[in-house]
């Protein structure tokens, strides 16, 4: 899987869970974000603005 902000690879655990987060926008669409981008943009609104 790729991060939708930086297009980098998102790491997964051995159970195929993401090491990062999933953010919903106003329309309800889910966006996958890596842990590095999650650290850069801690607020949900900041992360959605970068998409």
C-alpha positions in Angstrom: 0.0 0.0 0.0 1.1 3.6 -0.6 0.6 6.7 1.4 -1.7 9.2 -0.3 0.3 12.2 0.8 4.0 11.3 0.2 3.4 8.2 -2.1 5.8 6.2 0.1 5.2 2.6 1.1 3.2 2.0 4.2 4.5 -0.7 6.5 2.3 -3.6 7.7 2.4 -5.9 10.6 2.4 -9.7 10.2 -1.4 -9.7 10.4 -1.5 -7.2 7.5 -2.6 -4.2 9.6 -1.3 -0.8 8.6 1.4 1.0 10.6 -0.2 4.4 10.1 -3.8 5.7 10.1 -6.9 6.0 7.9 -8.6 9.4 7.7 -12.0 10.1 6.3 -12.7 13.3 4.4 -16.0 15.2 4.4 -17.5 13.0 1.7 -16.7 9.8 3.7 -13.8 8.6 1.5 -11.0 6.8 3.3 -7.4 7.9 2.8 -4.4 5.8 4.1 -1.6 7.8 5.6 1.9 6.5 6.7 3.3 7.0 10.2 5.8 9.6 9.0 3.1 11.8 7.5 1.0 11.3 10.6 3.8 12.7 12.7 4.2 15.7 10.3 0.4 16.5 10.3 -1.1 15.4 13.7 -4.4 17.2 13.1 -6.9 15.5 10.8 -7.7 18.8 9.0 -4.0 19.3 8.2 -3.6 15.9 6.7 -6.8 16.3 4.5 -5.6 19.7 3.3 -2.3 18.0 2.0 -4.4 15.5 0.0 
